């Protein structure tokens, strides 16, 4: 349940299971440095993203309540600023993705009390302002989102006994949703997804009804609205891993494995040889 964002040639990993840890990973040198703690305090189930050279952490659970806070990180100053919190109910496990200078955040669960949400908000990083947009089709938490062009692709997630495998396209230019081809894997909670070269890649997650942890890795092509299965993750199924992209290369790791052990490994997917290679562990 850590969150991540990429700035330049570094990836930043923040928060997680009852922690305010903050790390910088030097992608070229394959090395880790621990930075000053995230100032928002211990934070479970938050989200992270980058816009215009700044990193952001939002939402999550601070040990007593869920929130919709927004924190901005400046790597040049190595400092955080708290921005305007969202106007909606605080939440954990929301779906989100960035389009230009704006991030779209919605769904999630309020305070971990099994009350799931279906709302959808736009946060403008330039004006530090929020606008409510057209709601999602159904309430859920632990879904994913990834952006190709001006379209955010959103799906999967969990609500009560429902493990979702549906998939939708949100057009940020006209504020509308369209149903796409469902994800062909098992419905799941807390996978992760990123976009690379016009396609979406989805990895991991859990069937929270049968407690199966998934090691499958999928590619979605928005042009053909079709899914393709890629080689399995070689190091056990993962629930709530982090995932990021740098220079068209996908990195994934951490999360909780099938033995319910919190992991600290990091893997790079090699498209040239079609495989995943372990490169280092979070330290």
VEXDREN-2710 file (C-alpha; in Angstrom, 1 decimal):
% VEXDREN-2710
k/r/px/py/pz
1/UNK/0.0/0.0/0.0
2/UNK/2.9/2.4/-0.6
3/UNK/2.4/5.1/-3.3
4/UNK/4.9/6.3/-5.8
5/UNK/5.7/9.0/-8.4
6/UNK/8.6/9.7/-10.8
7/UNK/10.5/13.0/-11.1
8/UNK/13.4/13.1/-13.6
9/UNK/15.5/10.0/-13.1
10/UNK/14.3/9.3/-9.6
11/UNK/11.3/7.4/-8.3
12/UNK/9.8/8.4/-5.0
13/UNK/8.1/5.8/-2.7
14/UNK/6.0/7.2/0.1
15/UNK/3.9/6.0/3.1
16/UNK/2.4/2.5/3.3
17/UNK/1.4/0.2/6.1
18/UNK/1.2/2.5/9.1
19/UNK/4.3/4.4/8.1
20/UNK/5.4/7.9/7.0
21/UNK/8.5/6.6/5.3
22/UNK/9.7/8.4/2.2
23/UNK/12.4/7.1/-0.1
24/UNK/14.1/8.2/-3.4
25/UNK/15.2/5.5/-5.8
26/UNK/18.0/6.5/-8.3
27/UNK/16.9/4.7/-11.4
28/UNK/20.3/4.9/-13.2
29/UNK/22.4/3.9/-10.3
30/UNK/19.9/1.4/-8.8
31/UNK/20.3/2.8/-5.3
32/UNK/18.0/4.0/-2.5
33/UNK/18.2/6.9/-0.2
34/UNK/15.8/7.5/2.7
35/UNK/14.5/11.1/2.9
36/UNK/12.8/13.0/5.7
37/UNK/9.5/11.5/6.7
38/UNK/6.3/12.5/4.8
39/UNK/4.9/15.4/6.9
40/UNK/1.3/14.2/6.7
41/UNK/2.0/11.5/9.2
42/UNK/1.5/7.7/9.0
43/UNK/-0.6/7.1/6.0
44/UNK/-2.2/3.9/4.8
45/UNK/-3.9/3.4/1.4
46/UNK/-2.8/6.8/-0.2
47/UNK/-2.2/7.6/-3.8
48/UNK/0.8/9.3/-5.5
49/UNK/1.4/10.9/-8.9
50/UNK/3.6/13.5/-10.6
51/UNK/2.7/16.7/-12.5
52/UNK/5.0/19.3/-14.0
53/UNK/8.1/18.3/-12.0
54/UNK/6.3/18.1/-8.6
55/UNK/5.1/15.0/-6.7
56/UNK/1.8/14.6/-5.0
57/UNK/0.3/12.4/-2.3
58/UNK/-3.4/12.4/-1.6
59/UNK/-6.1/10.6/0.3
60/UNK/-5.4/7.7/2.7
61/UNK/-6.0/6.8/6.4
62/UNK/-4.0/8.5/9.2
63/UNK/-4.8/6.0/11.9
64/UNK/-8.1/7.6/13.0
65/UNK/-9.9/8.9/9.9
66/UNK/-9.7/8.9/6.1
67/UNK/-8.9/12.1/4.3
68/UNK/-8.8/13.8/0.9
69/UNK/-5.7/15.9/1.7
70/UNK/-3.4/17.0/-1.1
71/UNK/0.4/17.3/-0.5
72/UNK/2.9/18.6/-3.0
73/UNK/6.6/17.7/-3.0
74/UNK/9.3/19.9/-4.6
75/UNK/12.4/17.8/-5.3
76/UNK/14.6/20.9/-5.8
77/UNK/13.8/22.1/-2.3
78/UNK/13.3/18.6/-0.9
79/UNK/10.2/20.0/0.8
80/UNK/6.4/19.4/1.1
81/UNK/3.5/21.9/1.0
82/UNK/0.0/21.0/2.0
83/UNK/-2.5/22.2/-0.7
84/UNK/-6.3/22.4/-0.7
85/UNK/-8.0/19.3/0.4
86/UNK/-10.7/17.8/-1.7
87/UNK/-14.3/18.9/-1.0
88/UNK/-15.6/15.3/-0.8
89/UNK/-15.7/12.6/1.8
90/UNK/-12.3/11.4/2.9
91/UNK/-11.3/8.1/1.4
92/UNK/-8.9/5.2/1.2
93/UNK/-8.2/3.1/-2.0
94/UNK/-9.5/5.6/-4.6
95/UNK/-8.9/5.2/-8.3
96/UNK/-7.0/8.0/-10.0
97/UNK/-4.9/9.2/-13.0
98/UNK/-3.4/12.3/-14.4
99/UNK/-4.4/14.2/-17.6
100/UNK/-2.1/17.2/-18.3
101/UNK/-1.9/19.4/-15.2
102/UNK/-5.0/17.7/-13.6
103/UNK/-5.6/14.6/-11.7
104/UNK/-8.9/12.7/-11.6
105/UNK/-9.7/11.0/-8.3
106/UNK/-12.8/9.1/-7.3
107/UNK/-14.4/5.9/-5.9
108/UNK/-12.7/4.6/-2.7
109/UNK/-14.0/3.7/0.7
110/UNK/-14.8/6.1/3.5
111/UNK/-12.9/5.4/6.8
112/UNK/-12.6/1.7/6.0
113/UNK/-16.2/1.2/7.1
114/UNK/-17.4/-0.7/4.0
115/UNK/-19.2/2.3/2.7
116/UNK/-17.9/2.6/-0.9
117/UNK/-18.1/5.7/-3.1
118/UNK/-18.9/6.4/-6.8
119/UNK/-18.0/10.1/-7.1
120/UNK/-15.3/11.5/-9.4
121/UNK/-13.3/14.7/-9.0
122/UNK/-10.8/16.8/-10.9
123/UNK/-8.0/18.5/-9.1
124/UNK/-6.2/21.3/-11.0
125/UNK/-2.6/21.4/-9.8
126/UNK/-2.1/24.8/-11.5
127/UNK/-5.0/26.6/-9.7
128/UNK/-5.0/24.3/-6.6
129/UNK/-8.8/23.9/-7.1
130/UNK/-11.3/21.0/-7.2
131/UNK/-14.4/20.4/-9.4
132/UNK/-16.8/17.5/-9.1
133/UNK/-17.3/15.6/-12.4
134/UNK/-19.7/13.0/-13.6
135/UNK/-19.9/10.1/-11.2
136/UNK/-18.6/6.6/-11.9
137/UNK/-21.1/3.8/-12.7
138/UNK/-20.9/2.0/-9.3
139/UNK/-19.5/2.4/-5.9
140/UNK/-16.3/0.5/-5.2
141/UNK/-12.7/0.8/-3.8
142/UNK/-9.3/-0.6/-4.8
143/UNK/-9.9/0.0/-8.5
144/UNK/-7.2/1.4/-10.8
145/UNK/-6.8/4.1/-13.4
146/UNK/-4.2/4.9/-16.2
147/UNK/-4.2/7.6/-18.8
148/UNK/-3.7/7.4/-22.6
149/UNK/-4.0/10.8/-24.3
150/UNK/-7.0/12.6/-22.7
151/UNK/-8.7/9.4/-21.7
152/UNK/-8.5/7.8/-18.2
153/UNK/-9.1/4.0/-18.2
154/UNK/-10.6/2.8/-15.0
155/UNK/-11.7/-0.6/-13.7
156/UNK/-11.4/-3.6/-11.4
157/UNK/-12.0/-3.0/-7.7
158/UNK/-14.1/-4.4/-4.9
159/UNK/-17.5/-3.8/-3.2
160/UNK/-18.8/-6.1/-0.6
161/UNK/-18.9/-9.6/-2.3
162/UNK/-18.3/-8.2/-5.8
163/UNK/-14.9/-8.4/-7.3
164/UNK/-15.0/-6.4/-10.5
165/UNK/-13.4/-7.1/-13.9
166/UNK/-15.2/-4.3/-15.8
167/UNK/-13.3/-1.6/-17.7
168/UNK/-14.3/2.0/-18.6
169/UNK/-13.0/5.0/-20.5
170/UNK/-13.4/8.5/-19.0
171/UNK/-13.0/11.3/-21.6
172/UNK/-11.7/14.2/-19.6
173/UNK/-12.4/16.7/-22.5
174/UNK/-16.2/16.1/-22.4
175/UNK/-16.6/14.6/-18.9
176/UNK/-18.2/11.3/-20.0
177/UNK/-17.8/7.6/-19.4
178/UNK/-17.9/4.7/-21.9
179/UNK/-18.0/1.0/-21.3
180/UNK/-15.0/-0.9/-22.8
181/UNK/-14.0/-4.6/-23.0
182/UNK/-13.8/-6.1/-19.6
183/UNK/-10.5/-7.1/-18.1
184/UNK/-10.2/-10.9/-19.0
185/UNK/-8.4/-11.9/-15.7
186/UNK/-10.2/-12.6/-12.5
187/UNK/-12.0/-9.7/-10.8
188/UNK/-9.7/-8.2/-8.2
189/UNK/-8.9/-5.7/-5.6
190/UNK/-5.8/-3.5/-5.4
191/UNK/-3.9/-4.3/-8.6
192/UNK/-1.8/-1.5/-10.0
193/UNK/-1.8/0.0/-13.5
194/UNK/0.4/2.3/-15.6
195/UNK/0.4/3.6/-19.1
196/UNK/3.3/3.2/-21.5
197/UNK/3.6/4.1/-25.2
198/UNK/-0.2/4.4/-25.7
199/UNK/-1.1/1.2/-23.8
200/UNK/-2.1/0.3/-20.3
201/UNK/-0.4/-2.4/-18.2
202/UNK/-2.1/-4.0/-15.2
203/UNK/-0.4/-6.2/-12.6
204/UNK/-1.3/-8.0/-9.4
205/UNK/-4.2/-7.7/-7.0
206/UNK/-6.3/-10.0/-4.8
207/UNK/-9.6/-11.8/-4.8
208/UNK/-10.7/-10.6/-1.4
209/UNK/-13.4/-13.2/-1.2
210/UNK/-11.2/-16.2/-1.8
211/UNK/-7.9/-14.5/-0.8
212/UNK/-6.1/-15.4/-3.9
213/UNK/-3.1/-13.1/-4.8
214/UNK/-2.4/-12.7/-8.5
215/UNK/0.9/-12.7/-10.4
216/UNK/-0.5/-12.1/-13.8
217/UNK/0.5/-9.2/-16.0
218/UNK/-1.7/-7.7/-18.8
219/UNK/-1.5/-5.2/-21.6
220/UNK/-4.6/-3.2/-22.8
221/UNK/-4.6/-1.6/-26.2
222/UNK/-7.1/1.3/-26.3
223/UNK/-7.0/1.4/-30.1
224/UNK/-8.3/-2.1/-30.5
225/UNK/-10.0/-2.2/-27.1
226/UNK/-8.3/-5.6/-26.5
227/UNK/-6.3/-7.3/-23.8
228/UNK/-3.2/-9.5/-24.1
229/UNK/-1.6/-11.6/-21.4
230/UNK/2.1/-11.1/-20.8
231/UNK/4.6/-13.2/-18.8
232/UNK/3.7/-13.8/-15.2
233/UNK/5.5/-11.9/-12.4
234/UNK/8.2/-14.3/-11.3
235/UNK/8.2/-13.6/-7.5
236/UNK/4.8/-14.6/-6.1
237/UNK/1.4/-13.0/-6.4
238/UNK/1.1/-9.4/-5.0
239/UNK/-1.6/-7.4/-3.4
240/UNK/-1.3/-3.6/-3.4
241/UNK/2.1/-3.4/-5.1
242/UNK/3.6/-0.1/-6.3
243/UNK/4.3/0.4/-10.0
244/UNK/5.9/3.2/-12.0
245/UNK/7.2/4.0/-15.5
246/UNK/10.5/5.6/-16.5
247/UNK/11.7/6.1/-20.1
248/UNK/9.2/3.5/-21.3
249/UNK/10.4/0.9/-18.7
250/UNK/7.9/-0.5/-16.1
251/UNK/9.0/-1.1/-12.6
252/UNK/6.9/-3.0/-10.0
253/UNK/7.5/-4.3/-6.5
254/UNK/6.7/-4.4/-2.8
255/UNK/3.1/-5.2/-1.8
256/UNK/2.0/-8.2/0.1
257/UNK/2.7/-11.7/-1.2
258/UNK/0.6/-14.9/-1.0
259/UNK/2.0/-15.7/2.5
260/UNK/0.8/-12.3/3.7
261/UNK/4.3/-11.1/4.0
262/UNK/5.1/-7.4/3.2
263/UNK/7.8/-7.4/0.5
264/UNK/10.5/-4.9/-0.3
265/UNK/11.7/-6.2/-3.7
266/UNK/11.8/-4.2/-6.9
267/UNK/11.5/-5.6/-10.5
268/UNK/12.0/-4.2/-14.0
269/UNK/10.0/-5.5/-16.9
270/UNK/12.3/-5.9/-19.9
271/UNK/10.3/-5.4/-23.1
272/UNK/13.2/-6.3/-25.4
273/UNK/13.6/-9.8/-23.9
274/UNK/10.1/-10.1/-22.6
275/UNK/10.7/-10.8/-19.0
276/UNK/10.9/-9.4/-15.5
277/UNK/14.3/-8.9/-13.8
278/UNK/14.9/-8.3/-10.2
279/UNK/17.1/-5.2/-9.7
280/UNK/17.1/-4.3/-6.1
281/UNK/15.2/-4.3/-2.8
282/UNK/13.8/-1.3/-1.0
283/UNK/16.1/-0.6/1.9
END
